[in-house]
Amino acid sequence: MRAVGYVRQIDKLGRLVLPSDIRKSLGITSGVDSVEFFLDNESVVIRKYRPACVFCGEAENIITYKDQSVCASCIEELKGAR
C-alpha cells in the first residue's frame, strides 16, 4: 500500500470526500460505483466494491439472482447437483 498524503475533514454527518485522483486511479465513478470499508487493526481500508460469488468468492462472471451474487462456474455446478 502506498501513502498518498491526503487529509480530509469528516463532516457532522460522518461523510468524507475521496479525492478525485484517488477515485480515478481506482476506477470509481461518482453516482455509479460503490466502495466497501474494512477495519485492519487501527486502519480503515476503502476499496472499490466488486460483487463476489456467495459460494466460492470469485469476482468474475457474476450473475445476480434473488439479490445474491453467483459466478457462472457455481451455477454450472449447481445445475449438475439436481
HTML snippet that shows the backbone in 3Dmol.js (N, CA, C, O; Angstrom):
<script src="https://3Dmol.org/build/3Dmol-min.js"></script>
<div id="view" style="width:600px;height:400px;position:relative"></div>
<script>
const pdb = `
ATOM      1  N   MET A   1       0.852  -1.162   0.000  1.00  0.00           N
ATOM      2  CA  MET A   1       0.000   0.000   0.000  1.00  0.00           C
ATOM      3  C   MET A   1       0.902   1.230   0.000  1.00  0.00           C
ATOM      4  O   MET A   1       1.870   1.302   0.757  1.00  0.00           O
ATOM      5  N   ARG A   2       0.575   2.191  -0.853  1.00  0.00           N
ATOM      6  CA  ARG A   2       1.383   3.408  -0.906  1.00  0.00           C
ATOM      7  C   ARG A   2       0.664   4.557  -0.230  1.00  0.00           C
ATOM      8  O   ARG A   2      -0.556   4.678  -0.336  1.00  0.00           O
ATOM      9  N   ALA A   3       1.398   5.389   0.452  1.00  0.00           N
ATOM     10  CA  ALA A   3       0.829   6.569   1.113  1.00  0.00           C
ATOM     11  C   ALA A   3       0.696   7.683   0.088  1.00  0.00           C
ATOM     12  O   ALA A   3       1.622   7.941  -0.681  1.00  0.00           O
ATOM     13  N   VAL A   4      -0.456   8.345   0.078  1.00  0.00           N
ATOM     14  CA  VAL A   4      -0.662   9.434  -0.871  1.00  0.00           C
ATOM     15  C   VAL A   4      -0.736  10.787  -0.198  1.00  0.00           C
ATOM     16  O   VAL A   4      -0.637  11.804  -0.886  1.00  0.00           O
ATOM     17  N   GLY A   5      -0.905  10.849   1.105  1.00  0.00           N
ATOM     18  CA  GLY A   5      -0.792  12.092   1.840  1.00  0.00           C
ATOM     19  C   GLY A   5      -1.964  13.049   1.779  1.00  0.00           C
ATOM     20  O   GLY A   5      -1.750  14.261   1.800  1.00  0.00           O
ATOM     21  N   TYR A   6      -3.184  12.565   1.705  1.00  0.00           N
ATOM     22  CA  TYR A   6      -4.355  13.440   1.734  1.00  0.00           C
ATOM     23  C   TYR A   6      -4.942  13.458   3.133  1.00  0.00           C
ATOM     24  O   TYR A   6      -4.970  12.436   3.819  1.00  0.00           O
ATOM     25  N   VAL A   7      -5.406  14.614   3.549  1.00  0.00           N
ATOM     26  CA  VAL A   7      -6.125  14.750   4.815  1.00  0.00           C
ATOM     27  C   VAL A   7      -7.476  15.355   4.482  1.00  0.00           C
ATOM     28  O   VAL A   7      -7.549  16.372   3.792  1.00  0.00           O
ATOM     29  N   ARG A   8      -8.538  14.744   4.962  1.00  0.00           N
ATOM     30  CA  ARG A   8      -9.897  15.235   4.715  1.00  0.00           C
ATOM     31  C   ARG A   8     -10.644  15.322   6.032  1.00  0.00           C
ATOM     32  O   ARG A   8     -10.503  14.458   6.897  1.00  0.00           O
ATOM     33  N   GLN A   9     -11.436  16.367   6.177  1.00  0.00           N
ATOM     34  CA  GLN A   9     -12.289  16.564   7.351  1.00  0.00           C
ATOM     35  C   GLN A   9     -13.546  15.712   7.191  1.00  0.00           C
ATOM     36  O   GLN A   9     -14.104  15.626   6.097  1.00  0.00           O
ATOM     37  N   ILE A  10     -13.985  15.092   8.261  1.00  0.00           N
ATOM     38  CA  ILE A  10     -15.249  14.354   8.273  1.00  0.00           C
ATOM     39  C   ILE A  10     -16.326  15.323   8.722  1.00  0.00           C
ATOM     40  O   ILE A  10     -16.170  15.972   9.757  1.00  0.00           O
ATOM     41  N   ASP A  11     -17.429  15.440   7.963  1.00  0.00           N
ATOM     42  CA  ASP A  11     -18.467  16.406   8.309  1.00  0.00           C
ATOM     43  C   ASP A  11     -19.342  15.898   9.460  1.00  0.00           C
ATOM     44  O   ASP A  11     -19.131  14.797   9.968  1.00  0.00           O
ATOM     45  N   LYS A  12     -20.309  16.697   9.860  1.00  0.00           N
ATOM     46  CA  LYS A  12     -21.155  16.381  11.017  1.00  0.00           C
ATOM     47  C   LYS A  12     -21.988  15.119  10.812  1.00  0.00           C
ATOM     48  O   LYS A  12     -22.414  14.495  11.784  1.00  0.00           O
ATOM     49  N   LEU A  13     -22.222  14.742   9.571  1.00  0.00           N
ATOM     50  CA  LEU A  13     -22.981  13.526   9.279  1.00  0.00           C
ATOM     51  C   LEU A  13     -22.081  12.301   9.096  1.00  0.00           C
ATOM     52  O   LEU A  13     -22.566  11.221   8.760  1.00  0.00           O
ATOM     53  N   GLY A  14     -20.762  12.466   9.317  1.00  0.00           N
ATOM     54  CA  GLY A  14     -19.822  11.353   9.211  1.00  0.00           C
ATOM     55  C   GLY A  14     -19.332  11.090   7.808  1.00  0.00           C
ATOM     56  O   GLY A  14     -18.744  10.040   7.549  1.00  0.00           O
ATOM     57  N   ARG A  15     -19.561  12.032   6.883  1.00  0.00           N
ATOM     58  CA  ARG A  15     -19.157  11.844   5.489  1.00  0.00           C
ATOM     59  C   ARG A  15     -17.761  12.407   5.253  1.00  0.00           C
ATOM     60  O   ARG A  15     -17.309  13.318   5.947  1.00  0.00           O
ATOM     61  N   LEU A  16     -17.094  11.838   4.256  1.00  0.00           N
ATOM     62  CA  LEU A  16     -15.828  12.389   3.804  1.00  0.00           C
ATOM     63  C   LEU A  16     -15.772  12.302   2.299  1.00  0.00           C
ATOM     64  O   LEU A  16     -16.506  11.520   1.695  1.00  0.00           O
ATOM     65  N   VAL A  17     -14.911  13.093   1.682  1.00  0.00           N
ATOM     66  CA  VAL A  17     -14.780  13.126   0.231  1.00  0.00           C
ATOM     67  C   VAL A  17     -13.489  12.416  -0.157  1.00  0.00           C
ATOM     68  O   VAL A  17     -12.418  12.723   0.367  1.00  0.00           O
ATOM     69  N   LEU A  18     -13.603  11.458  -1.086  1.00  0.00           N
ATOM     70  CA  LEU A  18     -12.409  10.817  -1.641  1.00  0.00           C
ATOM     71  C   LEU A  18     -11.880  11.722  -2.747  1.00  0.00           C
ATOM     72  O   LEU A  18     -12.628  12.076  -3.658  1.00  0.00           O
ATOM     73  N   PRO A  19     -10.619  12.100  -2.686  1.00  0.00           N
ATOM     74  CA  PRO A  19     -10.066  12.971  -3.723  1.00  0.00           C
ATOM     75  C   PRO A  19     -10.245  12.380  -5.121  1.00  0.00           C
ATOM     76  O   PRO A  19     -10.197  11.163  -5.304  1.00  0.00           O
ATOM     77  N   SER A  20     -10.453  13.259  -6.104  1.00  0.00           N
ATOM     78  CA  SER A  20     -10.753  12.816  -7.464  1.00  0.00           C
ATOM     79  C   SER A  20      -9.641  11.956  -8.059  1.00  0.00           C
ATOM     80  O   SER A  20      -9.936  11.003  -8.780  1.00  0.00           O
ATOM     81  N   ASP A  21      -8.372  12.261  -7.782  1.00  0.00           N
ATOM     82  CA  ASP A  21      -7.318  11.435  -8.381  1.00  0.00           C
ATOM     83  C   ASP A  21      -7.276  10.037  -7.775  1.00  0.00           C
ATOM     84  O   ASP A  21      -6.846   9.101  -8.449  1.00  0.00           O
ATOM     85  N   ILE A  22      -7.709   9.862  -6.525  1.00  0.00           N
ATOM     86  CA  ILE A  22      -7.821   8.523  -5.941  1.00  0.00           C
ATOM     87  C   ILE A  22      -8.978   7.782  -6.603  1.00  0.00           C
ATOM     88  O   ILE A  22      -8.847   6.609  -6.954  1.00  0.00           O
ATOM     89  N   ARG A  23     -10.117   8.471  -6.775  1.00  0.00           N
ATOM     90  CA  ARG A  23     -11.257   7.838  -7.454  1.00  0.00           C
ATOM     91  C   ARG A  23     -10.879   7.429  -8.876  1.00  0.00           C
ATOM     92  O   ARG A  23     -11.234   6.339  -9.322  1.00  0.00           O
ATOM     93  N   LYS A  24     -10.173   8.285  -9.577  1.00  0.00           N
ATOM     94  CA  LYS A  24      -9.758   7.968 -10.948  1.00  0.00           C
ATOM     95  C   LYS A  24      -8.814   6.771 -10.980  1.00  0.00           C
ATOM     96  O   LYS A  24      -8.958   5.893 -11.830  1.00  0.00           O
ATOM     97  N   SER A  25      -7.857   6.729 -10.067  1.00  0.00           N
ATOM     98  CA  SER A  25      -6.885   5.629 -10.079  1.00  0.00           C
ATOM     99  C   SER A  25      -7.537   4.297  -9.731  1.00  0.00           C
ATOM    100  O   SER A  25      -7.051   3.248 -10.155  1.00  0.00           O
ATOM    101  N   LEU A  26      -8.631   4.316  -8.966  1.00  0.00           N
ATOM    102  CA  LEU A  26      -9.348   3.082  -8.620  1.00  0.00           C
ATOM    103  C   LEU A  26     -10.490   2.787  -9.590  1.00  0.00           C
ATOM    104  O   LEU A  26     -11.147   1.752  -9.480  1.00  0.00           O
ATOM    105  N   GLY A  27     -10.727   3.695 -10.537  1.00  0.00           N
ATOM    106  CA  GLY A  27     -11.815   3.489 -11.496  1.00  0.00           C
ATOM    107  C   GLY A  27     -13.178   3.640 -10.866  1.00  0.00           C
ATOM    108  O   GLY A  27     -14.125   2.966 -11.269  1.00  0.00           O
ATOM    109  N   ILE A  28     -13.295   4.521  -9.875  1.00  0.00           N
ATOM    110  CA  ILE A  28     -14.567   4.746  -9.177  1.00  0.00           C
ATOM    111  C   ILE A  28     -15.278   5.926  -9.823  1.00  0.00           C
ATOM    112  O   ILE A  28     -14.735   7.029  -9.890  1.00  0.00           O
ATOM    113  N   THR A  29     -16.500   5.688 -10.300  1.00  0.00           N
ATOM    114  CA  THR A  29     -17.308   6.732 -10.915  1.00  0.00           C
ATOM    115  C   THR A  29     -18.377   7.182  -9.928  1.00  0.00           C
ATOM    116  O   THR A  29     -19.144   6.364  -9.420  1.00  0.00           O
ATOM    117  N   SER A  30     -18.425   8.487  -9.656  1.00  0.00           N
ATOM    118  CA  SER A  30     -19.402   9.038  -8.715  1.00  0.00           C
ATOM    119  C   SER A  30     -20.819   8.742  -9.184  1.00  0.00           C
ATOM    120  O   SER A  30     -21.129   8.904 -10.364  1.00  0.00           O
ATOM    121  N   GLY A  31     -21.679   8.311  -8.271  1.00  0.00           N
ATOM    122  CA  GLY A  31     -23.066   8.023  -8.585  1.00  0.00           C
ATOM    123  C   GLY A  31     -23.290   6.685  -9.261  1.00  0.00           C
ATOM    124  O   GLY A  31     -24.434   6.299  -9.502  1.00  0.00           O
ATOM    125  N   VAL A  32     -22.201   5.958  -9.579  1.00  0.00           N
ATOM    126  CA  VAL A  32     -22.328   4.668 -10.269  1.00  0.00           C
ATOM    127  C   VAL A  32     -21.770   3.543  -9.409  1.00  0.00           C
ATOM    128  O   VAL A  32     -22.449   2.548  -9.152  1.00  0.00           O
ATOM    129  N   ASP A  33     -20.531   3.709  -8.968  1.00  0.00           N
ATOM    130  CA  ASP A  33     -19.840   2.657  -8.226  1.00  0.00           C
ATOM    131  C   ASP A  33     -20.038   2.794  -6.720  1.00  0.00           C
ATOM    132  O   ASP A  33     -20.418   3.851  -6.216  1.00  0.00           O
ATOM    133  N   SER A  34     -19.771   1.707  -6.026  1.00  0.00           N
ATOM    134  CA  SER A  34     -19.817   1.680  -4.564  1.00  0.00           C
ATOM    135  C   SER A  34     -18.436   1.333  -4.039  1.00  0.00           C
ATOM    136  O   SER A  34     -17.607   0.783  -4.763  1.00  0.00           O
ATOM    137  N   VAL A  35     -18.193   1.655  -2.780  1.00  0.00           N
ATOM    138  CA  VAL A  35     -16.948   1.280  -2.120  1.00  0.00           C
ATOM    139  C   VAL A  35     -17.301   0.470  -0.882  1.00  0.00           C
ATOM    140  O   VAL A  35     -18.408   0.572  -0.354  1.00  0.00           O
ATOM    141  N   GLU A  36     -16.350  -0.334  -0.424  1.00  0.00           N
ATOM    142  CA  GLU A  36     -16.549  -1.083   0.810  1.00  0.00           C
ATOM    143  C   GLU A  36     -15.448  -0.720   1.784  1.00  0.00           C
ATOM    144  O   GLU A  36     -14.340  -0.366   1.381  1.00  0.00           O
ATOM    145  N   PHE A  37     -15.758  -0.810   3.071  1.00  0.00           N
ATOM    146  CA  PHE A  37     -14.855  -0.426   4.138  1.00  0.00           C
ATOM    147  C   PHE A  37     -14.499  -1.652   4.968  1.00  0.00           C
ATOM    148  O   PHE A  37     -15.353  -2.496   5.239  1.00  0.00           O
ATOM    149  N   PHE A  38     -13.240  -1.745   5.367  1.00  0.00           N
ATOM    150  CA  PHE A  38     -12.766  -2.815   6.230  1.00  0.00           C
ATOM    151  C   PHE A  38     -11.937  -2.221   7.345  1.00  0.00           C
ATOM    152  O   PHE A  38     -11.270  -1.205   7.149  1.00  0.00           O
ATOM    153  N   LEU A  39     -11.970  -2.837   8.508  1.00  0.00           N
ATOM    154  CA  LEU A  39     -11.074  -2.472   9.595  1.00  0.00           C
ATOM    155  C   LEU A  39      -9.892  -3.412   9.579  1.00  0.00           C
ATOM    156  O   LEU A  39     -10.059  -4.629   9.495  1.00  0.00           O
ATOM    157  N   ASP A  40      -8.694  -2.855   9.658  1.00  0.00           N
ATOM    158  CA  ASP A  40      -7.455  -3.626   9.704  1.00  0.00           C
ATOM    159  C   ASP A  40      -6.653  -3.082  10.874  1.00  0.00           C
ATOM    160  O   ASP A  40      -5.892  -2.125  10.735  1.00  0.00           O
ATOM    161  N   ASN A  41      -6.840  -3.716  12.039  1.00  0.00           N
ATOM    162  CA  ASN A  41      -6.278  -3.209  13.296  1.00  0.00           C
ATOM    163  C   ASN A  41      -6.791  -1.791  13.536  1.00  0.00           C
ATOM    164  O   ASN A  41      -7.979  -1.610  13.801  1.00  0.00           O
ATOM    165  N   GLU A  42      -5.932  -0.792  13.450  1.00  0.00           N
ATOM    166  CA  GLU A  42      -6.366   0.585  13.691  1.00  0.00           C
ATOM    167  C   GLU A  42      -6.504   1.387  12.401  1.00  0.00           C
ATOM    168  O   GLU A  42      -6.544   2.617  12.440  1.00  0.00           O
ATOM    169  N   SER A  43      -6.577   0.711  11.271  1.00  0.00           N
ATOM    170  CA  SER A  43      -6.696   1.382   9.979  1.00  0.00           C
ATOM    171  C   SER A  43      -8.033   1.034   9.325  1.00  0.00           C
ATOM    172  O   SER A  43      -8.597  -0.036   9.552  1.00  0.00           O
ATOM    173  N   VAL A  44      -8.518   1.958   8.516  1.00  0.00           N
ATOM    174  CA  VAL A  44      -9.705   1.721   7.705  1.00  0.00           C
ATOM    175  C   VAL A  44      -9.232   1.571   6.265  1.00  0.00           C
ATOM    176  O   VAL A  44      -8.517   2.426   5.742  1.00  0.00           O
ATOM    177  N   VAL A  45      -9.640   0.473   5.630  1.00  0.00           N
ATOM    178  CA  VAL A  45      -9.292   0.222   4.237  1.00  0.00           C
ATOM    179  C   VAL A  45     -10.555   0.468   3.414  1.00  0.00           C
ATOM    180  O   VAL A  45     -11.623  -0.061   3.724  1.00  0.00           O
ATOM    181  N   ILE A  46     -10.420   1.274   2.367  1.00  0.00           N
ATOM    182  CA  ILE A  46     -11.530   1.558   1.460  1.00  0.00           C
ATOM    183  C   ILE A  46     -11.138   1.029   0.095  1.00  0.00           C
ATOM    184  O   ILE A  46     -10.055   1.335  -0.405  1.00  0.00           O
ATOM    185  N   ARG A  47     -12.020   0.227  -0.521  1.00  0.00           N
ATOM    186  CA  ARG A  47     -11.737  -0.253  -1.862  1.00  0.00           C
ATOM    187  C   ARG A  47     -13.015  -0.276  -2.684  1.00  0.00           C
ATOM    188  O   ARG A  47     -14.121  -0.305  -2.144  1.00  0.00           O
ATOM    189  N   LYS A  48     -12.842  -0.263  -3.990  1.00  0.00           N
ATOM    190  CA  LYS A  48     -13.981  -0.317  -4.889  1.00  0.00           C
ATOM    191  C   LYS A  48     -14.702  -1.642  -4.673  1.00  0.00           C
ATOM    192  O   LYS A  48     -14.075  -2.700  -4.614  1.00  0.00           O
ATOM    193  N   TYR A  49     -16.020  -1.571  -4.558  1.00  0.00           N
ATOM    194  CA  TYR A  49     -16.811  -2.774  -4.321  1.00  0.00           C
ATOM    195  C   TYR A  49     -16.964  -3.568  -5.611  1.00  0.00           C
ATOM    196  O   TYR A  49     -17.335  -3.028  -6.653  1.00  0.00           O
ATOM    197  N   ARG A  50     -16.675  -4.840  -5.520  1.00  0.00           N
ATOM    198  CA  ARG A  50     -16.885  -5.788  -6.611  1.00  0.00           C
ATOM    199  C   ARG A  50     -17.677  -6.956  -6.042  1.00  0.00           C
ATOM    200  O   ARG A  50     -17.191  -7.654  -5.151  1.00  0.00           O
ATOM    201  N   PRO A  51     -18.886  -7.181  -6.541  1.00  0.00           N
ATOM    202  CA  PRO A  51     -19.650  -8.319  -6.018  1.00  0.00           C
ATOM    203  C   PRO A  51     -18.909  -9.626  -6.271  1.00  0.00           C
ATOM    204  O   PRO A  51     -18.250  -9.785  -7.299  1.00  0.00           O
ATOM    205  N   ALA A  52     -19.019 -10.550  -5.343  1.00  0.00           N
ATOM    206  CA  ALA A  52     -18.345 -11.843  -5.456  1.00  0.00           C
ATOM    207  C   ALA A  52     -19.346 -12.960  -5.198  1.00  0.00           C
ATOM    208  O   ALA A  52     -20.365 -12.762  -4.536  1.00  0.00           O
ATOM    209  N   CYS A  53     -19.045 -14.112  -5.721  1.00  0.00           N
ATOM    210  CA  CYS A  53     -19.902 -15.292  -5.587  1.00  0.00           C
ATOM    211  C   CYS A  53     -20.069 -15.661  -4.113  1.00  0.00           C
ATOM    212  O   CYS A  53     -19.096 -15.704  -3.359  1.00  0.00           O
ATOM    213  N   VAL A  54     -21.308 -15.926  -3.714  1.00  0.00           N
ATOM    214  CA  VAL A  54     -21.576 -16.291  -2.323  1.00  0.00           C
ATOM    215  C   VAL A  54     -21.040 -17.674  -1.976  1.00  0.00           C
ATOM    216  O   VAL A  54     -20.882 -18.002  -0.800  1.00  0.00           O
ATOM    217  N   PHE A  55     -20.761 -18.486  -2.991  1.00  0.00           N
ATOM    218  CA  PHE A  55     -20.265 -19.834  -2.740  1.00  0.00           C
ATOM    219  C   PHE A  55     -18.740 -19.926  -2.726  1.00  0.00           C
ATOM    220  O   PHE A  55     -18.157 -20.500  -1.806  1.00  0.00           O
ATOM    221  N   CYS A  56     -18.095 -19.356  -3.754  1.00  0.00           N
ATOM    222  CA  CYS A  56     -16.645 -19.546  -3.884  1.00  0.00           C
ATOM    223  C   CYS A  56     -15.830 -18.257  -3.747  1.00  0.00           C
ATOM    224  O   CYS A  56     -14.607 -18.316  -3.621  1.00  0.00           O
ATOM    225  N   GLY A  57     -16.483 -17.103  -3.770  1.00  0.00           N
ATOM    226  CA  GLY A  57     -15.767 -15.839  -3.626  1.00  0.00           C
ATOM    227  C   GLY A  57     -15.224 -15.269  -4.922  1.00  0.00           C
ATOM    228  O   GLY A  57     -14.624 -14.195  -4.913  1.00  0.00           O
ATOM    229  N   GLU A  58     -15.418 -15.960  -6.036  1.00  0.00           N
ATOM    230  CA  GLU A  58     -14.950 -15.482  -7.350  1.00  0.00           C
ATOM    231  C   GLU A  58     -15.642 -14.163  -7.698  1.00  0.00           C
ATOM    232  O   GLU A  58     -16.819 -13.981  -7.388  1.00  0.00           O
ATOM    233  N   ALA A  59     -14.913 -13.239  -8.344  1.00  0.00           N
ATOM    234  CA  ALA A  59     -15.477 -11.931  -8.684  1.00  0.00           C
ATOM    235  C   ALA A  59     -15.659 -11.752 -10.186  1.00  0.00           C
ATOM    236  O   ALA A  59     -16.020 -10.661 -10.625  1.00  0.00           O
ATOM    237  N   GLU A  60     -15.421 -12.791 -10.989  1.00  0.00           N
ATOM    238  CA  GLU A  60     -15.589 -12.716 -12.439  1.00  0.00           C
ATOM    239  C   GLU A  60     -16.848 -13.466 -12.853  1.00  0.00           C
ATOM    240  O   GLU A  60     -17.247 -14.429 -12.199  1.00  0.00           O
ATOM    241  N   ASN A  61     -17.467 -13.024 -13.935  1.00  0.00           N
ATOM    242  CA  ASN A  61     -18.670 -13.665 -14.492  1.00  0.00           C
ATOM    243  C   ASN A  61     -19.768 -13.831 -13.443  1.00  0.00           C
ATOM    244  O   ASN A  61     -20.310 -14.922 -13.264  1.00  0.00           O
ATOM    245  N   ILE A  62     -20.085 -12.745 -12.757  1.00  0.00           N
ATOM    246  CA  ILE A  62     -21.074 -12.765 -11.679  1.00  0.00           C
ATOM    247  C   ILE A  62     -22.473 -12.491 -12.223  1.00  0.00           C
ATOM    248  O   ILE A  62     -22.672 -11.594 -13.042  1.00  0.00           O
ATOM    249  N   ILE A  63     -23.421 -13.267 -11.759  1.00  0.00           N
ATOM    250  CA  ILE A  63     -24.831 -13.088 -12.076  1.00  0.00           C
ATOM    251  C   ILE A  63     -25.557 -12.873 -10.758  1.00  0.00           C
ATOM    252  O   ILE A  63     -25.306 -13.585  -9.786  1.00  0.00           O
ATOM    253  N   THR A  64     -26.454 -11.899 -10.720  1.00  0.00           N
ATOM    254  CA  THR A  64     -27.231 -11.650  -9.507  1.00  0.00           C
ATOM    255  C   THR A  64     -28.567 -12.374  -9.629  1.00  0.00           C
ATOM    256  O   THR A  64     -29.307 -12.177 -10.592  1.00  0.00           O
ATOM    257  N   TYR A  65     -28.863 -13.211  -8.642  1.00  0.00           N
ATOM    258  CA  TYR A  65     -30.106 -13.963  -8.614  1.00  0.00           C
ATOM    259  C   TYR A  65     -30.722 -13.817  -7.235  1.00  0.00           C
ATOM    260  O   TYR A  65     -30.123 -14.216  -6.236  1.00  0.00           O
ATOM    261  N   LYS A  66     -31.917 -13.247  -7.179  1.00  0.00           N
ATOM    262  CA  LYS A  66     -32.621 -13.009  -5.913  1.00  0.00           C
ATOM    263  C   LYS A  66     -31.704 -12.319  -4.900  1.00  0.00           C
ATOM    264  O   LYS A  66     -31.568 -12.765  -3.760  1.00  0.00           O
ATOM    265  N   ASP A  67     -31.082 -11.227  -5.337  1.00  0.00           N
ATOM    266  CA  ASP A  67     -30.187 -10.399  -4.512  1.00  0.00           C
ATOM    267  C   ASP A  67     -28.935 -11.122  -4.033  1.00  0.00           C
ATOM    268  O   ASP A  67     -28.301 -10.678  -3.076  1.00  0.00           O
ATOM    269  N   GLN A  68     -28.568 -12.215  -4.673  1.00  0.00           N
ATOM    270  CA  GLN A  68     -27.339 -12.935  -4.334  1.00  0.00           C
ATOM    271  C   GLN A  68     -26.447 -12.996  -5.568  1.00  0.00           C
ATOM    272  O   GLN A  68     -26.939 -13.171  -6.683  1.00  0.00           O
ATOM    273  N   SER A  69     -25.146 -12.854  -5.375  1.00  0.00           N
ATOM    274  CA  SER A  69     -24.188 -12.935  -6.471  1.00  0.00           C
ATOM    275  C   SER A  69     -23.671 -14.367  -6.583  1.00  0.00           C
ATOM    276  O   SER A  69     -23.216 -14.956  -5.602  1.00  0.00           O
ATOM    277  N   VAL A  70     -23.748 -14.920  -7.801  1.00  0.00           N
ATOM    278  CA  VAL A  70     -23.288 -16.282  -8.052  1.00  0.00           C
ATOM    279  C   VAL A  70     -22.484 -16.272  -9.347  1.00  0.00           C
ATOM    280  O   VAL A  70     -22.906 -15.672 -10.335  1.00  0.00           O
ATOM    281  N   CYS A  71     -21.321 -16.938  -9.347  1.00  0.00           N
ATOM    282  CA  CYS A  71     -20.489 -16.975 -10.559  1.00  0.00           C
ATOM    283  C   CYS A  71     -20.998 -18.055 -11.507  1.00  0.00           C
ATOM    284  O   CYS A  71     -21.723 -18.966 -11.109  1.00  0.00           O
ATOM    285  N   ALA A  72     -20.601 -17.930 -12.766  1.00  0.00           N
ATOM    286  CA  ALA A  72     -21.030 -18.878 -13.802  1.00  0.00           C
ATOM    287  C   ALA A  72     -20.593 -20.304 -13.475  1.00  0.00           C
ATOM    288  O   ALA A  72     -21.336 -21.248 -13.743  1.00  0.00           O
ATOM    289  N   SER A  73     -19.405 -20.479 -12.903  1.00  0.00           N
ATOM    290  CA  SER A  73     -18.915 -21.825 -12.562  1.00  0.00           C
ATOM    291  C   SER A  73     -19.805 -22.496 -11.526  1.00  0.00           C
ATOM    292  O   SER A  73     -20.144 -23.671 -11.659  1.00  0.00           O
ATOM    293  N   CYS A  74     -20.179 -21.753 -10.500  1.00  0.00           N
ATOM    294  CA  CYS A  74     -21.029 -22.325  -9.453  1.00  0.00           C
ATOM    295  C   CYS A  74     -22.436 -22.597  -9.974  1.00  0.00           C
ATOM    296  O   CYS A  74     -23.078 -23.558  -9.549  1.00  0.00           O
ATOM    297  N   ILE A  75     -22.921 -21.763 -10.889  1.00  0.00           N
ATOM    298  CA  ILE A  75     -24.231 -22.021 -11.494  1.00  0.00           C
ATOM    299  C   ILE A  75     -24.201 -23.343 -12.246  1.00  0.00           C
ATOM    300  O   ILE A  75     -25.132 -24.141 -12.136  1.00  0.00           O
ATOM    301  N   GLU A  76     -23.128 -23.583 -13.017  1.00  0.00           N
ATOM    302  CA  GLU A  76     -22.999 -24.856 -13.736  1.00  0.00           C
ATOM    303  C   GLU A  76     -22.921 -26.025 -12.779  1.00  0.00           C
ATOM    304  O   GLU A  76     -23.518 -27.075 -13.017  1.00  0.00           O
ATOM    305  N   GLU A  77     -22.181 -25.840 -11.694  1.00  0.00           N
ATOM    306  CA  GLU A  77     -22.059 -26.910 -10.681  1.00  0.00           C
ATOM    307  C   GLU A  77     -23.396 -27.196 -10.030  1.00  0.00           C
ATOM    308  O   GLU A  77     -23.732 -28.353  -9.775  1.00  0.00           O
ATOM    309  N   LEU A  78     -24.170 -26.138  -9.759  1.00  0.00           N
ATOM    310  CA  LEU A  78     -25.494 -26.315  -9.159  1.00  0.00           C
ATOM    311  C   LEU A  78     -26.457 -27.024 -10.118  1.00  0.00           C
ATOM    312  O   LEU A  78     -27.298 -27.815  -9.692  1.00  0.00           O
ATOM    313  N   LYS A  79     -26.326 -26.735 -11.401  1.00  0.00           N
ATOM    314  CA  LYS A  79     -27.161 -27.427 -12.384  1.00  0.00           C
ATOM    315  C   LYS A  79     -26.925 -28.923 -12.352  1.00  0.00           C
ATOM    316  O   LYS A  79     -27.865 -29.702 -12.510  1.00  0.00           O
ATOM    317  N   GLY A  80     -25.682 -29.335 -12.148  1.00  0.00           N
ATOM    318  CA  GLY A  80     -25.343 -30.747 -12.103  1.00  0.00           C
ATOM    319  C   GLY A  80     -25.715 -31.425 -10.792  1.00  0.00           C
ATOM    320  O   GLY A  80     -25.683 -32.652 -10.700  1.00  0.00           O
ATOM    321  N   ALA A  81     -26.068 -30.640  -9.777  1.00  0.00           N
ATOM    322  CA  ALA A  81     -26.387 -31.183  -8.459  1.00  0.00           C
ATOM    323  C   ALA A  81     -27.851 -31.616  -8.357  1.00  0.00           C
ATOM    324  O   ALA A  81     -28.276 -32.107  -7.311  1.00  0.00           O
ATOM    325  N   ARG A  82     -28.605 -31.445  -9.404  1.00  0.00           N
ATOM    326  CA  ARG A  82     -30.029 -31.797  -9.342  1.00  0.00           C
ATOM    327  C   ARG A  82     -30.228 -33.229  -9.104  1.00  0.00           C
ATOM    328  O   ARG A  82     -31.367 -33.690  -9.025  1.00  0.00           O
TER     329      ARG A  82
END
`;
const viewer = $3Dmol.createViewer("view");
viewer.addModel(pdb, "pdb");
viewer.setStyle({}, {cartoon: {color: "spectrum"}});
viewer.zoomTo();
viewer.render();
</script>
